[in-house]
Structures are given as C-alpha cells and as structure tokens.
Amino acid sequence: MSDHGMDSAGSGDHGGVVTKLSPWSVQDTIARLSAVIAARGMKLFMVIDQSDEAAAAGLELRDTKLVIFGSPKAGTPVMVAAPLSALDLPLKVLVWQDGCQTKLSYTAPTELAARYDLSERLAASLAGINAVTDAVIDR
C-alpha cells in the first residue's frame, strides 16, 4: 500500500475497506481514475453520482460518486469459481469528499479473496485495484 493515503485512523485498511487520500478534487479524481482504467485496458462500466441523486430527491449528501469497473477477463474466472463473488464484482471505488479532503475507498482485495475462499491465482486478479488507485493519487 502506498503511503499517500491512509484512513483517518492511520491505517489504509480498516474493517476490510481501504481508504486512500487523493490530492485532487472529486471531479479530477474521477477523471484520473477513468483515464487509468482505460490505459490499463479495463472497462469503466458506470459512474453513479450518489450526491446528485440525493439532490434530485431533495436531500443533501457530500460529493460522493461510485465508480464501477473491471476486466471481464480477470473477473469472470473469479465468478466461475465463486458465483456469489458477483455480488462484489465488478470492482467498485467510492470517491468522496470528507471535509476538505477527497478520499478513495474500496473493499480490500484480501477481504474479497477471504470472503470467497479464492485461490492465490484468482485473488491476484483482484489485487490490481491497489495499483489502479495508487496511480490515480500519484502526483
């Protein structure tokens, strides 16, 4: 794990969720994440603007967006071996504003591997999310 981003408790992995700090705004972090995903040959399935949906319902929510992405070549074998892993795949990164700080949070790949009792080979196919998010926050 990069030392760029730690959650507020001082650990990058808290309760199975990794949180990294982004030096960019939520919008710029999303743009960078989208570019990294494309550059790595992955597929961006969707960006859900949760704060915009809250506003449409007359509610307030800090700037919060859920990015859903992955690689069918990497994810499909995981789902074949562990069908319930489809509940967590494709991969998801939450990009959100916490006060003046933008954060990226996602379920740790080790948590997913343990949850679905994945082999080392299959677990390795999920670990790329760490490098993707590190590339996003690197200056």
Contact map, one row per residue, 1 for C-alpha under 8 A:
1110000000010000000000000000000000000000000000000000000000000000000000000000000000000000000000000000000000000000000000000000000001000100000
1111100000000000000000000000000000000000000000000000000000000000000000000000000000000000000000000000000000000000000000000000000000000100000
1111110000000000000000000000000000000000000000000000000000000000000000000000000000000000000000000000000000000000000000000000000000000000000
0111110000000000000111000000000000000000000000000000000000000000000000000000000000000000000000000000000000000000000000000000000000000000110
0111111000010000001111000000000000000000000000000000000000000000000000000000000000000000000000000000000000000000000000000000000000000000000
0011111111111000011110000000000000000000000000000000000000000000000000000000000000000000000000000000000000000000000000000000000000000000000
0000111111111100011110000000000000000000000000000000000000000000000000000000000000000000000000000000000000000000000000000000000000000000000
0000011111100000000000000000000000000000000000000000000000000000000000000000000000000000000000000000000000000000000000000000000000000000000
0000011111100100000000000000000000000000000000000000000000000000000000000000000000000000000000000000000000000000000000000000000000000000000
0000011111110000000000000000000000000000000000000000000000000000000000000000000000000000000000000000000000000000000000000000000000000000000
0000011111111100000000000000000000000000000000000000000000000000000000000000000000000000000000000000000000000000000000000000000000000000000
1000111001111100111100000000000000000000000000000000000000000000000000000000000000000000000000000000000000000000000000000000000000000000000
0000011000111111111000000000000000000000000000000000000000000000000000000000000000000000000000000000000000010000000000000000000000000000000
0000001010111111111000000000000000000000000000000000000000000000000000000000000000000000000000000000000000000000000000000000000000000000000
0000000000001111100000000000000000000000000000000000000000000000000000000000000000000000000000000000000000000000000000000000000000000000000
0000000000001111110000000000000000000000000000000000000000000000000000000000000000000000000000000000000000110110000000000000000000000000000
0000000000011111111000000000000000000000000000000000000000000000000000000000000000000000000000000000000011110000000000000000000000000000000
0000011000011101111100000000000000000000000000000000000000000000000000000000000000000000000000000000000011110000000000000000000000000000000
0000111000011100111110000000000000000000000000000000000000000000000000000000000000000000000000000000001111000000000000000000000000000000000
0001111000010000011111000000000000000000000000000000000000000000000000000000000000000000000000000000001110000000000000000000000000001000000
0001111000000000001111100000000000000000000000000000000000000000000000000000000000000000000000000000111100000000000000000000000000000000100
0001100000000000000111111000100000000000000000000000000000000000000000000000000000000000000000000000111100000000000000000000000000000001100
0000000000000000000011111000000000000000000000000000000000000000000000000000000000000000000000000000110000000000000000000000000000000000101
0000000000000000000001111111100000000000000000000000000000000000000000000000000000000000000000000000010000000000000000000000000000000000100
0000000000000000000001111111100000000000000000000000000000000000000000000000000000000000000000000000010000000000000000000000000000000000000
0000000000000000000000011111110000000000000000000000000000000011000000000000000000000000000000111000011000000000000000000000000000000000000
0000000000000000000000011111111000000000000000000000000000000000000000000000000000000000000000000000000000000000000000000000000000000000000
0000000000000000000000011111111100000000000000000000000000000000000000000000000000000000000000000000000000000000000000000000000000000000000
0000000000000000000001011111111110000000000000000000000000000000000000000000000000000000000000100000000000000000000000000000000000000001100
0000000000000000000000000111111111000000000000000000000000000000001000000000000000000000000000100000000000000000000000000000000000000000000
0000000000000000000000000011111111100000000000000000000000000000000000000000000000000000000000000000000000000000000000000000000000000000000
0000000000000000000000000001111111110000000000000000000000000000000000000000000000000000000000000000000000000000000000000000000000000001000
0000000000000000000000000000111111111000000000000000000000000000000000000000000000000000000000000000000000000000000000000000000000011001000
0000000000000000000000000000011111111100000100000000000000000000000000000000000000000000000000000000000000000000000000000000000000000000000
0000000000000000000000000000001111111110000000000000000000000000000000000000000000000000000000000000000000000000000000000000000000000000000
0000000000000000000000000000000111111111000000000000000000000000000000000000000000000000000000000000000000000000000000000000000000010011000
0000000000000000000000000000000011111111111100000000000000000000000010000000000000000000000000000000000000000000000000000000000000010000000
0000000000000000000000000000000001111111111100000000000000000000000000000000000000000000000000000000000000000000000000000000000000000000000
0000000000000000000000000000000000111111110000000000000000000000000000000000000000000000000000000000000000000000000000000000000000000000000
0000000000000000000000000000000000011111110000000000000000000000000000000000000000000000000000000000000000000000000000000000000000000000000
0000000000000000000000000000000000001111111000000000000000000000000000100000000000000000000000000000000000000000000000000000000000000000000
0000000000000000000000000000000000001111111100000000000000000000000011100000000000000000000000000000000000000000000000000000000000000000000
0000000000000000000000000000000000001100111110000000000000000000000011100000000000000000000000000000000000000000000000000000000000000000000
0000000000000000000000000000000001001100011111100000000000000000001111000000000000000000000000000000000000000000000000000000000000000000000
0000000000000000000000000000000000000000001111100000000000000000001111000000000000000000000000000000000000000000000000000000000000000000000
0000000000000000000000000000000000000000000111110000000000000000001110000000000000000000000000000000000000000000000000000000000000000000000
0000000000000000000000000000000000000000000111111000000000000000111100000000000000000000000000000000000000000000000000000000000000000000000
0000000000000000000000000000000000000000000001111100000000000000111000000000000000000000000000000000000000000000000000000000000000000000000
0000000000000000000000000000000000000000000000111111100000000001110000000000000000000000000000000000000000000000000000000000000000000000000
0000000000000000000000000000000000000000000000011111110000001011110000000000000000000000000000000000000000000000000000000000000000000000000
0000000000000000000000000000000000000000000000001111111000011111100000000000000000000000000000000000000000000000000000000000000000000000000
0000000000000000000000000000000000000000000000001111111100000000000000000000000000000000000000000000000000000000000000000000000000000000000
0000000000000000000000000000000000000000000000001111111110000000000000000000000000000000000000000000000000000000000000000000000000000000000
0000000000000000000000000000000000000000000000000111111111111000000000000000000000000000000000000000000000000000000000000000000000000000000
0000000000000000000000000000000000000000000000000011111111111000000000000000000000000000000000000000000000000000000000000000000000000000000
0000000000000000000000000000000000000000000000000001111111100000000000000000000000000000000000000000000000000000000000000000000000000000000
0000000000000000000000000000000000000000000000000000111111100000000000000000000000000000000000000000000000000000000000000000000000000000000
0000000000000000000000000000000000000000000000000000011111110000000000000000000000000000000000000000000000000000000000000000000000000000000
0000000000000000000000000000000000000000000000000000011111111000000000000000000000000000000000000000000000000000000000000000000000000000000
0000000000000000000000000000000000000000000000000010011001111100000000000000000000000000000000000000000000000000000000000000000000000000000
0000000000000000000000000000000000000000000000000110011000111111000000000000000000000000000000000000000000000000000000000000000000000000000
0000000000000000000000000000000000000000000000000010000000011111000000000000000000000000000000011100000000000000000000000000000000000000000
0000000000000000000000000100000000000000000000000110000000001111100000000000000000000000000000011000000000000000000000000000000000000000000
0000000000000000000000000100000000000000000000001110000000001111110000000000000000000000000001111000000000000000000000000000000000000000000
0000000000000000000000000000000000000000000000111110000000000011111000000000000000000000000001110000000000000000000000000000000000000000000
0000000000000000000000000000000000000000000000111100000000000001111100000000000000000000000111100000000000000000000000000000000000000000000
0000000000000000000000000000010000000000000111110000000000000000111110000000000000000000000111100000000000000000000000000000000000000000000
0000000000000000000000000000000000000000000111100000000000000000011111000000000000000000011110000000000000000000000000000000000000000000000
0000000000000000000000000000000000001000011111000000000000000000001111100000000000000000011100000000000000000000000000000000000000000000000
0000000000000000000000000000000000000000011110000000000000000000000111110110000000000000111000000000000000000000000000000000000000000000000
0000000000000000000000000000000000000000111000000000000000000000000011111110000000000000010000000000000000000000000000000000000000000000000
0000000000000000000000000000000000000000000000000000000000000000000001111111000000000000000000000000000000000000000000000000000000000000000
0000000000000000000000000000000000000000000000000000000000000000000000111111100000000000000000000000000000000000000000000000000000000000000
0000000000000000000000000000000000000000000000000000000000000000000001111111110000000000000000000000000000000000000000000000110000000000000
0000000000000000000000000000000000000000000000000000000000000000000001111111111000000000110000000000000000000000000000000000110000000000000
0000000000000000000000000000000000000000000000000000000000000000000000011111111100000000000000000000000000000000000000000000000000000000000
0000000000000000000000000000000000000000000000000000000000000000000000001111111110000000000000000000000000000000000000000100000000000000000
0000000000000000000000000000000000000000000000000000000000000000000000000111111111101000000000000000000000000000000001000100000000000000000
0000000000000000000000000000000000000000000000000000000000000000000000000011111111111100000000000000000000000000000000000000000000000000000
0000000000000000000000000000000000000000000000000000000000000000000000000001111111100000000000000000000000000000000000000000000000000000000
0000000000000000000000000000000000000000000000000000000000000000000000000000111111100000000000000000000000000000000001000000000000000000000
0000000000000000000000000000000000000000000000000000000000000000000000000000011111111000000000000000000000000000000101000000000000000000000
0000000000000000000000000000000000000000000000000000000000000000000000000000011111111100000000000000000000000000000000000000000000000000000
0000000000000000000000000000000000000000000000000000000000000000000000000000001001111110000000000000000000000000000100000000000000000000000
0000000000000000000000000000000000000000000000000000000000000000000000000000011001111111100000000000000000000001000100000000000000000000000
0000000000000000000000000000000000000000000000000000000000000000000000000000001000111111110000000000000000000000000000000000000000000000000
0000000000000000000000000000000000000000000000000000000000000000000000000000000000011111100000000000000000000000000000000000000000000000000
0000000000000000000000000000000000000000000000000000000000000000000000000000000000001111111100000000000000000001000000000000000000000000000
0000000000000000000000000000000000000000000000000000000000000000000001000010000000001111111100000000000000000000000000000000000000000000000
0000000000000000000000000000000000000000000000000000000000000000000111100010000000000101111100000000000000000000000000000000000000000000000
0000000000000000000000000000000000000000000000000000000000000000000111000000000000000001111110000000000000000000000000000000000010000000000
0000000000000000000000000000000000000000000000000000000000000000011110000000000000000001111111000000000001100000000000000000000000000000000
0000000000000000000000000000000000000000000000000000000000000000011100000000000000000000001111100000000111000000000000000000000000000000000
0000000000000000000000000000000000000000000000000000000000000001111000000000000000000000000111110000001111000000000000000000000000000000000
0000000000000000000000000100110000000000000000000000000000000001111000000000000000000000000011111000011110000000000000000000000000000000000
0000000000000000000000000100000000000000000000000000000000000111100000000000000000000000000001111100011100000000000000000000000000000000000
0000000000000000000000000100000000000000000000000000000000000111000000000000000000000000000000111111111000000000000000000000000000000000000
0000000000000000000000000000000000000000000000000000000000000100000000000000000000000000000000011111111000000000000000000000000000000000000
0000000000000000000000000000000000000000000000000000000000000000000000000000000000000000000000001111110000000000000000000000000000000000000
0000000000000000000000000000000000000000000000000000000000000000000000000000000000000000000000001111110000000000000000000000000000000000000
0000000000000000000011100000000000000000000000000000000000000000000000000000000000000000000000001111111000000000000000000000000000000000000
0000000000000000000011111100000000000000000000000000000000000000000000000000000000000000000000111111111100000000000000000000000000000000000
0000000000000000001111000100000000000000000000000000000000000000000000000000000000000000000001111100111110000000000000000000000000000000000
0000000000000000001111000000000000000000000000000000000000000000000000000000000000000000000011110000011111000000000000000000000000001000000
0000000000000000111100000000000000000000000000000000000000000000000000000000000000000000000011100000001111100000000000000000000000000000000
0000000000000000111000000000000000000000000000000000000000000000000000000000000000000000000111000000000111110000000000000000000000000000000
0000000000000001110000000000000000000000000000000000000000000000000000000000000000000000000100000000000011111011000000000000000000000000000
0000000000001001110000000000000000000000000000000000000000000000000000000000000000000000000000000000000001111111000000000000000000000000000
0000000000000000000000000000000000000000000000000000000000000000000000000000000000000000000000000000000000111111100000000010011010000000000
0000000000000001000000000000000000000000000000000000000000000000000000000000000000000000000000000000000000011111110000000010001000000000000
0000000000000001000000000000000000000000000000000000000000000000000000000000000000000000000000000000000000111111111000000000000000000000000
0000000000000000000000000000000000000000000000000000000000000000000000000000000000001001000000000000000000111111111100000010000000000000000
0000000000000000000000000000000000000000000000000000000000000000000000000000000000000000000000000000000000001111111111100110000000000000000
0000000000000000000000000000000000000000000000000000000000000000000000000000000000000000000000000000000000000111111111000000000000000000000
0000000000000000000000000000000000000000000000000000000000000000000000000000000000000000000000000000000000000011111110000000000000000000000
0000000000000000000000000000000000000000000000000000000000000000000000000000000001011000000000000000000000000001111111000000000000000000000
0000000000000000000000000000000000000000000000000000000000000000000000000000000000000000000000000000000000000000111111100000000000000000000
0000000000000000000000000000000000000000000000000000000000000000000000000000010011000000000000000000000000000000110111111110000000000000000
0000000000000000000000000000000000000000000000000000000000000000000000000000000000000000000000000000000000000000100011111110000000000000000
0000000000000000000000000000000000000000000000000000000000000000000000000000000000000000000000000000000000000000000001111111000000000000000
0000000000000000000000000000000000000000000000000000000000000000000000000000000000000000000000000000000000000000000001111111100000000000000
0000000000000000000000000000000000000000000000000000000000000000000000000000110000000000000000000000000000000000100001111111110000000000000
0000000000000000000000000000000000000000000000000000000000000000000000000000000000000000000000000000000000001101100001111111111000000000000
0000000000000000000000000000000000000000000000000000000000000000000000000000000000000000000000000000000000000000000000011111111100000000000
0000000000000000000000000000000000000000000000000000000000000000000000000110000000000000000000000000000000000000000000001111111100000000000
0000000000000000000000000000000000000000000000000000000000000000000000000110000000000000000000000000000000001000000000000111111110000000000
0000000000000000000000000000000000000000000000000000000000000000000000000000000000000000000000000000000000001100000000000011111111100000000
0000000000000000000000000000000000000000000000000000000000000000000000000000000000000000000000000000000000000000000000000001111111110000000
0000000000000000000000000000000000000000000000000000000000000000000000000000000000000000001000000000000000001000000000000000011111111000000
1000000000000000000000000000000000000000000000000000000000000000000000000000000000000000000000000000000000000000000000000000001111111100000
0000000000000000000000000000000000000000000000000000000000000000000000000000000000000000000000000000000000000000000000000000001111111110000
0000000000000000000000000000000010011000000000000000000000000000000000000000000000000000000000000000000000000000000000000000000111111111000
0000000000000000000100000000000010000000000000000000000000000000000000000000000000000000000000000000000100000000000000000000000011111111100
1100000000000000000000000000000000000000000000000000000000000000000000000000000000000000000000000000000000000000000000000000000001111111110
0000000000000000000000000000000000010000000000000000000000000000000000000000000000000000000000000000000000000000000000000000000000111111110
0000000000000000000001000000100110010000000000000000000000000000000000000000000000000000000000000000000000000000000000000000000000011111110
0001000000000000000011110000100000000000000000000000000000000000000000000000000000000000000000000000000000000000000000000000000000001111111
0001000000000000000000000000000000000000000000000000000000000000000000000000000000000000000000000000000000000000000000000000000000000111111
0000000000000000000000100000000000000000000000000000000000000000000000000000000000000000000000000000000000000000000000000000000000000000111
